[in-house]
Structure formats: C-alpha cells, structure tokens
Amino acid sequence: MSLPHKFLENRGGILYVDGVSAIELADKFDTPIYVLIENRIRENYRRLRDALLRRYDRVRVYYSAKANTNLAVLRILESEGAYLDAVSPGEVFLALKAGFKPERILFTGTSVRNDEIRFLVDSGVTINIDSLSQLRRLLSIHVPEILSVRVNPEVGAGHHEHVITAGRNSKFGIWEADVLEAYRIALEAGVRRFGIHMHIGSGILSIEPFLLAAEKLLKIAGQIRSRLGIKFDFIDFGGGLGVPYRPGEKPLDVEAFADSMLSLFKSMVKEYDLGEPFFCVEPGRYIVCDASILLTRVNTVKVTPFKKFIGVDAGFNLLIRPAMYGAYHHIIVANKLDDVEKEVYDVAGPLCESGDILAKDRLLPEVHEGDLLAILNAGAYGFAMSSQYNSRPRCAEVLVKDGRYAVVRERENLEDLLRGQILPDWLKS
C-alpha cells in the first residue's frame, strides 16, 4: 500500500507513525486518538519558508493557528521562527503561552467586541482591521504604532462555499471603495506604520486565484501609496494553500507558487514605489494537515440488504469536515496494510445523527470488529473543530517524533462534561 509521506510506514502490514506503531498507541492510550507528527510539521513549514526565502529575503510565514491550536504545535512552529495569525483572543492567549512574542502575532478577527479590542491592545499584538466600525472603535481605545487593513479583493476561491473568504458574498474584509478611507482615518489619528492584507479562501490547489487576488491587492496598495504617501511594512497575501486529500491528487507546486507570487510581488512593489515590505503568507492547513491522523477502533460491522457499515468510535464530534463540507479523508486499516482491498463499506460514527458518516463507499480489506482504522490528513480543522456533542468527551492527542511519543492533550472523561455547569437553587433537591 502506498502511503502519502515518509513518516507513515508499512511495517509488516502494520502502520507506523514516525517510528511508532499505531497499534501500540491505540492500545496504550485507547481510541479515538489524534496522533501528531512533529517532524512532518517542521518539514512542511521549512519547505514553504525556504522556497520563499530563495526568491526574496524579507519573508514572514504566519501560521494560521485556527487550523490546529494544540500548544505543542504552536511551540514547534515558534521554535522554527514562524509568525502567527490569530483570529480570536483565545488564539492570541495560546500563542503567548507557547512563547510567541507579541510582535510576531497578527490578529485578524471579524465582529470584534470592544473588550476583545482592549485585550488585544493590552497584549501588544498587531491588529488587522476587518471593518470601518472596528477601526473607529480601536482608535477610540488606543492609537497603535502599526496597523493593518484586511481588504476584500473581490476574488474568492476554496474547496467549499463555506471557506471562500472574499468576493461579493463574503462577510470578511473592507470593500475596495472604503479602503482608502480606512487608511486616511488611521493616518489622521496618528498611526505611523501600516500593513495591508487579504485572504481569499481555503484549500486552493492552483496558483491562478492567488495571482489574480495578489495583483488586485497590490494595485490597491499602489493607489494608497500615491494618494496618501503610505509605504507598507508588510503585504500579507493570506493563506489558503491547499493539500491533496484524495489519492492521486497533485499537491500545490510550492516552488511554482513562490516563483509566480514573488515575481509579481517584486515587479509591482517596484512599479508602485511601495518600499521594501515583508512578503507574508498565512498557511495553516498546508503545515499541519498531513501531519496528523485520527485512529479509531471498529466496534461494529453491520450488513444490511443495501450497505455494509463499519461502526467506529469516532464521529463528527471529533472530525466534522465530512459532515460539514462533504470533505474526503482517506482511510486505511492500520493493522491490515498488506491485505487485499475487496469490500465496499460506509464508515459510520457513534453519534445519534444520520449525517455521522465519515466515509462512503470505501474499498477496504475485509474489516472485523476490533480492527484499527487510520483517518489521514486530520491535522487541520480536526480537533480544532471538535465538540462534546452527544455528551461525548473529547479524545486525547499524542505527539510522536523519531520513535518517541508523549501525550500533549489528555482525554476528557465523563466528569469533564460537568465542568462549568451549575444547577440553580430552585432545581436542587
């Protein structure tokens, strides 16, 4: 069986994750369980960073923390020199706890409350404005030394309509007609340094949408330069770099991406006299997606006149992407990698929901109760979007590296379901 990268190995029909047996992890820590691969996270980050730095020496790679906020993941990337893109005060809090300095954190939120703005100001992070309302409220609280504006470049893309974050129907960013006004307001209030930002969507595997949006953003930056005299400290092109989920899908050509984007960037920066801004990108999925798998145990095999179901102990409470986006995650039988794939199954979770199906019509080896399935590419928006739906405690997370492993998030138990709940006096017996 072909596995997607070198940190997933077939040893005698058993899946090993960077030198650790998947069966050993499942037996020791129970299932379901997320397994994170430190070396793959580092490899993915370095591949992108180095491709960019070979073409331009002023580069910042902001990790998009919403993909996976496990403290170990954040610490790994902090140690690599990454910057961080946060979309909530909670992500800022976790980033600071992981060791990120405030100046390496960019906050890009939407519908931001005033108390959240005060928290961001007190934290000392750079704020990326999403609306004129947010701008005015920020300036009434504090005038920062540096400020960025998120522009809606009217170009959106992504693997599903829910992850397209620019264009006419998007709630994100400031429309082009209002961008100049935003910078004018900030300049008149006393802001002295500026960035500019966009983000068009998620899971994009072709270069063209990035180039279209980047050209539009750089033209807008040029207009701001000519009319207000602003030079930019950084120009941030957002995230959205996709990864292949299905076998046979081609990955994004990172060298071609770097070549095309930086060629356009350097040309237009010179054309519009934009100075020497940092070139910034915000990958999340690209860095962590294939650096984690979800191990889940088969507890039921059910045959009907129409279907064969594999019932497992992980549902969309732990991996919601198939139910929410119709997303595909490749699934392998971790203890039968050498067996012939000859049966077609639907893989179903334990939730009381008809939509709790992790995979449909998958060709797998003959599966029996007790077998161990590995759901691949689960590192992005897996645990980060998990819940206690159906009153099911969330699972543990384990980090592996070079044959070693450590728990980096403890499994919740039934008592954790009570955390924060309080019965009012009139309901107490």
C-alpha positions as CSV (number, residue, x, y, z in Angstrom):
1,M,0.0,0.0,0.0
2,S,1.3,3.5,-0.9
3,L,1.4,5.9,2.0
4,P,1.5,9.7,1.5
5,H,4.8,10.5,3.1
6,K,7.9,9.0,4.7
7,F,6.6,9.5,8.3
8,L,3.8,6.9,7.7
9,E,5.3,3.5,7.1
10,N,4.1,0.0,6.4
11,R,6.0,-2.5,8.6
12,G,4.7,-6.0,8.1
13,G,1.2,-4.8,7.4
14,I,1.1,-2.5,10.5
15,L,1.0,1.3,10.3
16,Y,3.9,3.0,12.0
17,V,3.9,6.8,12.6
18,D,7.4,8.2,12.6
19,G,8.7,5.0,14.1
20,V,5.8,4.3,16.5
21,S,3.3,1.5,16.0
22,A,-0.3,2.8,15.6
23,I,-1.5,-0.4,17.4
24,E,0.8,0.4,20.3
25,L,-0.6,3.9,20.5
26,A,-4.2,2.7,20.4
27,D,-3.6,0.1,23.0
28,K,-1.7,2.4,25.3
29,F,-3.9,5.5,25.1
30,D,-7.2,4.0,23.9
31,T,-9.2,5.3,20.9
32,P,-10.2,7.5,19.3
33,I,-6.9,9.4,19.4
34,Y,-5.2,12.1,17.3
35,V,-1.6,11.4,16.5
36,L,0.5,14.5,15.6
37,I,3.9,14.1,13.8
38,E,6.4,16.7,14.9
39,N,8.9,16.1,12.1
40,R,6.3,16.5,9.4
41,I,5.1,19.8,10.8
42,R,8.7,21.1,10.7
43,E,9.2,19.7,7.2
44,N,6.1,21.3,5.8
45,Y,6.9,24.7,7.3
46,R,10.5,24.7,6.1
47,R,9.6,23.6,2.6
48,L,7.4,26.7,2.2
49,R,9.6,29.1,4.1
50,D,12.7,28.1,2.2
51,A,11.0,28.3,-1.2
52,L,10.0,31.9,-0.5
53,L,13.4,32.9,1.0
54,R,15.3,31.7,-2.0
55,R,13.5,34.4,-4.0
56,Y,13.1,37.2,-1.6
57,D,14.9,37.9,1.7
58,R,12.1,39.7,3.5
59,V,9.6,36.9,4.2
60,R,7.2,36.2,7.1
61,V,5.3,32.9,7.3
62,Y,2.4,33.4,9.7
63,Y,1.0,30.1,10.9
64,S,-2.8,30.2,10.7
65,A,-3.5,29.0,14.3
66,K,-7.2,28.2,13.7
67,A,-6.2,25.0,11.8
68,N,-4.7,23.5,15.0
69,T,-4.1,25.3,18.3
70,N,-2.6,22.5,20.3
71,L,0.1,24.1,22.4
72,A,2.7,21.6,21.2
73,V,2.0,22.5,17.6
74,L,2.3,26.2,18.4
75,R,5.6,25.6,20.3
76,I,7.1,23.6,17.4
77,L,6.4,26.5,15.0
78,E,7.5,29.2,17.4
79,S,10.8,27.3,17.6
80,E,11.0,27.3,13.8
81,G,10.8,31.1,13.8
82,A,7.3,31.3,12.4
83,Y,5.0,34.2,13.0
84,L,1.3,33.5,13.9
85,D,-2.0,34.5,12.5
86,A,-4.7,34.6,15.2
87,V,-8.5,35.1,14.7
88,S,-9.6,35.2,18.3
89,P,-8.4,36.5,21.7
90,G,-8.1,32.8,22.7
91,E,-5.6,32.1,19.9
92,V,-3.6,35.1,21.0
93,F,-3.6,33.8,24.6
94,L,-2.5,30.4,23.5
95,A,0.2,31.8,21.2
96,L,1.7,33.9,24.0
97,K,1.6,30.8,26.3
98,A,3.5,28.9,23.6
99,G,6.2,31.5,23.6
100,F,5.4,33.8,20.7
101,K,6.4,37.4,21.2
102,P,3.5,39.9,20.7
103,E,5.3,41.4,17.7
104,R,5.2,38.0,15.9
105,I,1.4,37.8,16.3
106,L,-1.1,39.3,13.8
107,F,-4.7,39.4,14.9
108,T,-7.3,39.2,12.1
109,G,-10.8,39.0,13.6
110,T,-14.3,39.8,12.4
111,S,-17.2,41.1,14.5
112,V,-14.7,42.0,17.2
113,R,-16.1,43.2,20.6
114,N,-14.7,46.2,22.4
115,D,-13.5,44.2,25.4
116,E,-11.7,42.0,22.9
117,I,-10.1,45.0,21.3
118,R,-8.9,46.1,24.7
119,F,-7.4,42.6,25.3
120,L,-5.5,42.8,22.0
121,V,-4.2,46.3,22.8
122,D,-3.0,45.2,26.2
123,S,-1.4,42.1,24.6
124,G,0.6,44.3,22.3
125,V,-0.1,42.3,19.1
126,T,-0.5,43.8,15.6
127,I,-4.2,44.3,14.7
128,N,-5.6,43.7,11.2
129,I,-8.8,45.7,10.8
130,D,-11.8,44.0,9.2
131,S,-14.3,46.9,9.2
132,L,-14.6,50.7,9.5
133,S,-16.6,50.1,12.7
134,Q,-13.7,48.1,14.2
135,L,-11.2,50.7,13.1
136,R,-13.1,53.6,14.7
137,R,-13.7,51.6,18.0
138,L,-10.0,50.7,18.1
139,L,-8.9,54.3,17.6
140,S,-11.2,55.4,20.4
141,I,-9.5,53.0,22.7
142,H,-5.9,53.2,21.5
143,V,-3.9,54.5,18.6
144,P,-1.4,51.8,17.7
145,E,2.1,52.4,16.2
146,I,1.3,50.0,13.4
147,L,-2.0,48.9,11.9
148,S,-3.1,46.6,9.0
149,V,-6.3,46.6,7.0
150,R,-7.9,43.5,5.6
151,V,-9.1,44.2,2.0
152,N,-11.7,42.2,0.2
153,P,-10.1,41.9,-3.2
154,E,-13.4,40.6,-4.8
155,V,-11.6,37.4,-5.8
156,G,-12.6,34.4,-3.8
157,A,-11.7,30.7,-4.0
158,G,-11.8,27.5,-2.0
159,H,-12.8,23.8,-1.8
160,H,-16.3,24.6,-0.5
161,E,-18.6,27.7,-0.4
162,H,-18.2,27.9,3.4
163,V,-14.4,28.5,3.1
164,I,-14.5,31.2,0.4
165,T,-13.5,34.4,2.3
166,A,-13.5,37.1,-0.3
167,G,-15.9,38.3,-3.0
168,R,-19.4,39.8,-3.1
169,N,-20.9,37.3,-0.7
170,S,-18.2,37.3,1.9
171,K,-18.5,38.8,5.4
172,F,-14.8,39.4,5.6
173,G,-12.6,42.5,4.8
174,I,-13.2,46.0,3.7
175,W,-14.5,46.6,0.3
176,E,-12.2,48.4,-2.1
177,A,-14.3,51.6,-2.2
178,D,-13.8,52.0,1.6
179,V,-10.1,51.0,1.9
180,L,-8.7,54.4,1.2
181,E,-11.0,55.9,3.8
182,A,-9.8,53.4,6.3
183,Y,-6.1,54.3,5.8
184,R,-6.9,58.0,5.8
185,I,-8.8,57.7,9.2
186,A,-5.9,55.8,10.7
187,L,-3.2,58.2,9.3
188,E,-5.1,61.2,10.7
189,A,-5.4,59.6,14.1
190,G,-1.7,59.2,14.3
191,V,-0.9,55.7,13.1
192,R,2.6,55.8,11.5
193,R,3.3,52.3,10.2
194,F,1.0,50.1,8.1
195,G,0.4,46.7,6.6
196,I,-2.2,45.5,4.1
197,H,-3.8,42.1,4.0
198,M,-6.2,39.8,2.1
199,H,-7.4,36.2,2.4
200,I,-9.4,34.7,-0.4
201,G,-10.3,31.2,0.8
202,S,-9.1,27.8,1.9
203,G,-7.9,24.6,0.3
204,I,-6.7,26.1,-3.0
205,L,-4.5,23.8,-5.1
206,S,-4.0,26.1,-8.2
207,I,-1.8,29.2,-8.3
208,E,-4.1,31.3,-10.5
209,P,-6.6,32.5,-7.9
210,F,-3.7,33.7,-5.7
211,L,-2.2,35.6,-8.6
212,L,-5.4,37.3,-9.5
213,A,-6.1,38.4,-6.0
214,A,-2.5,39.4,-5.3
215,E,-2.4,41.6,-8.4
216,K,-5.6,43.3,-7.2
217,L,-4.3,43.9,-3.7
218,L,-1.0,45.3,-5.0
219,K,-2.9,47.7,-7.2
220,I,-4.9,48.9,-4.2
221,A,-1.7,49.3,-2.3
222,G,-0.3,51.4,-5.1
223,Q,-3.4,53.7,-5.0
224,I,-2.9,54.1,-1.3
225,R,0.8,54.9,-1.8
226,S,0.1,57.5,-4.5
227,R,-2.8,59.2,-2.7
228,L,-1.8,59.1,1.0
229,G,2.0,58.6,0.7
230,I,1.9,55.4,2.7
231,K,4.7,52.8,2.4
232,F,3.9,49.4,3.8
233,D,5.9,47.5,6.4
234,F,4.3,44.3,5.2
235,I,1.9,43.0,2.5
236,D,0.1,39.9,3.6
237,F,-1.5,37.6,1.0
238,G,-3.3,35.4,3.5
239,G,-3.5,31.6,3.5
240,G,-5.5,29.1,1.5
241,L,-2.6,26.9,0.3
242,G,-4.3,23.5,-0.2
243,V,-3.2,20.0,0.3
244,P,-4.3,16.8,-1.6
245,Y,-6.8,14.7,0.3
246,R,-7.6,12.1,-2.3
247,P,-5.1,9.5,-3.6
248,G,-3.8,10.7,-6.9
249,E,-4.5,14.4,-6.3
250,K,-1.5,16.6,-7.2
251,P,-0.1,18.8,-4.4
252,L,0.3,22.5,-4.8
253,D,3.6,23.2,-6.5
254,V,5.2,25.3,-3.8
255,E,8.2,26.3,-6.0
256,A,6.0,27.5,-8.8
257,F,3.8,29.3,-6.2
258,A,6.8,31.1,-4.8
259,D,8.2,31.8,-8.2
260,S,4.9,33.3,-9.6
261,M,3.9,35.2,-6.5
262,L,7.3,36.8,-5.8
263,S,7.9,37.6,-9.4
264,L,4.6,39.5,-9.4
265,F,5.2,41.0,-6.0
266,K,8.7,42.4,-6.7
267,S,7.6,43.8,-10.0
268,M,4.6,45.6,-8.7
269,V,6.3,46.8,-5.5
270,K,8.9,48.5,-7.7
271,E,6.2,49.8,-10.1
272,Y,4.2,51.4,-7.3
273,D,7.2,52.5,-5.2
274,L,6.0,50.5,-2.2
275,G,9.3,50.4,-0.5
276,E,10.7,47.1,0.9
277,P,7.7,45.4,2.5
278,F,7.8,42.0,4.0
279,F,6.1,39.4,1.8
280,C,3.7,37.5,4.1
281,V,1.6,34.3,3.8
282,E,-0.6,32.6,6.3
283,P,-0.6,28.8,5.8
284,G,-2.5,26.6,8.3
285,R,-3.7,23.5,6.6
286,Y,-0.6,23.3,4.4
287,I,1.6,23.0,7.5
288,V,-0.4,20.6,9.8
289,C,-3.0,18.7,7.7
290,D,-1.0,15.7,6.7
291,A,1.0,15.9,10.0
292,S,-1.8,14.1,11.9
293,I,-4.0,11.1,11.7
294,L,-7.1,10.1,13.7
295,L,-7.0,6.5,15.0
296,T,-10.4,4.9,15.6
297,R,-11.4,1.4,16.6
298,V,-14.1,-0.7,14.8
299,N,-16.7,-1.7,17.3
300,T,-19.5,-2.8,14.9
301,V,-19.8,-4.4,11.4
302,K,-23.3,-4.1,10.2
303,V,-24.6,-5.6,7.0
304,T,-28.0,-4.6,5.5
305,P,-29.6,-5.6,2.2
306,F,-28.2,-2.3,0.8
307,K,-25.0,-1.4,2.6
308,K,-22.1,-2.7,4.7
309,F,-21.4,-0.3,7.6
310,I,-18.3,-0.1,9.7
311,G,-19.2,1.4,13.1
312,V,-16.2,3.2,14.7
313,D,-15.8,5.1,18.0
314,A,-15.0,8.4,16.3
315,G,-17.8,10.6,14.9
316,F,-18.3,14.1,13.6
317,N,-17.9,15.2,17.2
318,L,-14.2,14.7,16.6
319,L,-13.9,15.2,12.8
320,I,-16.7,17.3,11.4
321,R,-15.3,18.1,8.0
322,P,-17.0,15.2,6.1
323,A,-20.4,16.1,7.6
324,M,-19.9,19.9,7.3
325,Y,-18.1,20.2,3.9
326,G,-18.7,16.8,2.3
327,A,-14.9,16.5,2.7
328,Y,-13.0,13.4,1.7
329,H,-10.4,11.9,4.1
330,H,-8.6,8.8,3.0
331,I,-9.0,5.8,5.4
332,I,-6.7,2.8,5.8
333,V,-6.9,-0.2,8.1
334,A,-3.9,0.3,10.2
335,N,-3.5,-3.4,11.1
336,K,-4.1,-4.8,7.6
337,L,-2.0,-2.7,5.3
338,D,-1.0,-5.8,3.3
339,D,-4.5,-7.2,2.9
340,V,-6.3,-7.0,-0.4
341,E,-8.9,-4.3,-0.6
342,K,-12.1,-6.2,-1.7
343,E,-15.1,-4.9,0.3
344,V,-17.0,-1.7,0.0
345,Y,-18.1,0.0,3.2
346,D,-19.6,3.1,4.7
347,V,-17.6,4.2,7.8
348,A,-20.1,5.5,10.4
349,G,-19.6,7.1,13.8
350,P,-21.4,6.5,17.1
351,L,-23.5,9.7,17.1
352,C,-27.2,9.7,17.0
353,E,-27.2,11.6,13.7
354,S,-27.8,10.2,10.2
355,G,-25.1,12.5,9.0
356,D,-22.5,10.9,11.2
357,I,-20.8,9.2,8.2
358,L,-17.0,9.7,7.9
359,A,-16.7,8.0,4.6
360,K,-19.0,6.5,1.9
361,D,-18.4,3.6,-0.5
362,R,-14.8,3.0,0.5
363,L,-12.9,0.0,-0.8
364,L,-11.1,-1.6,2.1
365,P,-9.8,-5.0,3.2
366,E,-12.4,-7.2,4.9
367,V,-12.9,-5.5,8.3
368,H,-13.7,-7.1,11.6
369,E,-14.6,-5.7,15.0
370,G,-11.5,-4.7,16.8
371,D,-9.6,-3.6,13.7
372,L,-8.0,-0.2,13.8
373,L,-8.7,2.5,11.2
374,A,-6.5,5.5,10.5
375,I,-8.1,8.6,9.1
376,L,-5.5,10.5,7.2
377,N,-4.9,14.3,6.8
378,A,-6.7,15.0,10.1
379,G,-4.3,17.7,11.4
380,A,-6.2,20.7,10.1
381,Y,-9.6,21.6,11.5
382,G,-9.9,18.1,13.1
383,F,-9.5,18.5,16.9
384,A,-9.8,22.3,16.5
385,M,-13.5,21.9,15.4
386,S,-14.3,19.1,17.8
387,S,-17.1,19.2,20.4
388,Q,-18.8,17.3,23.1
389,Y,-21.9,16.7,21.0
390,N,-24.0,13.7,22.3
391,S,-22.2,14.3,25.6
392,R,-19.1,12.5,24.3
393,P,-15.8,13.6,25.9
394,R,-13.2,14.8,23.5
395,C,-10.3,12.5,22.8
396,A,-6.6,12.7,23.6
397,E,-3.8,13.9,21.4
398,V,-0.3,12.3,21.2
399,L,2.8,13.8,19.6
400,V,5.4,11.5,18.0
401,K,8.9,12.1,17.0
402,D,11.7,9.7,15.9
403,G,10.1,6.7,17.7
404,R,9.2,8.6,20.8
405,Y,5.7,9.7,21.9
406,A,4.1,11.9,24.5
407,V,0.5,12.9,25.4
408,V,0.0,16.5,24.5
409,R,-3.7,16.7,25.4
410,E,-5.3,14.4,27.9
411,R,-8.5,12.6,27.1
412,E,-11.6,14.1,28.7
413,N,-13.7,12.0,31.0
414,L,-17.4,12.0,32.0
415,E,-16.7,14.4,34.8
416,D,-15.4,16.9,32.3
417,L,-18.9,17.1,30.9
418,L,-20.0,18.8,34.1
419,R,-17.3,21.4,34.0
420,G,-18.8,24.9,34.3
421,Q,-22.4,23.7,34.8
422,I,-24.3,25.0,37.8
423,L,-27.7,24.0,39.0
424,P,-29.8,26.9,40.3
425,D,-31.0,26.7,43.9
426,W,-34.6,26.0,42.9
427,L,-33.6,22.9,41.0
428,K,-31.5,21.4,43.8
429,S,-33.3,18.7,45.8
